[in-house]
């Protein structure tokens, strides 16, 4: 059972950014990243997922970001690339 949330996802996550081996900002968004700006990518494979009535199983998503050193300060620029296997409803859901 999914619980009360609008969405859930289970799968694989690959993360890479310009910080040290382990990005302090991803360990806790309260910590500062290694450099003045954090540039990175999350590669995601959704094994099982849903947003409302939209099934997201099997989708691949790449998220590219540029964030300030203190990530919780906001001011991020992001770009999402969604697998070409996704239909319009799945793209909107992601």
Secondary structure, DSSP 8 states (H G I E B T S, - for coil): ---SSSEEEEEEEEEEESSSSS-HHHH-TTSEEEEEEEEEEEEEEEEEEEETTEE-TT-EEEEEEEEEEEGGG---EEEEEE-TT--HHHHHH-
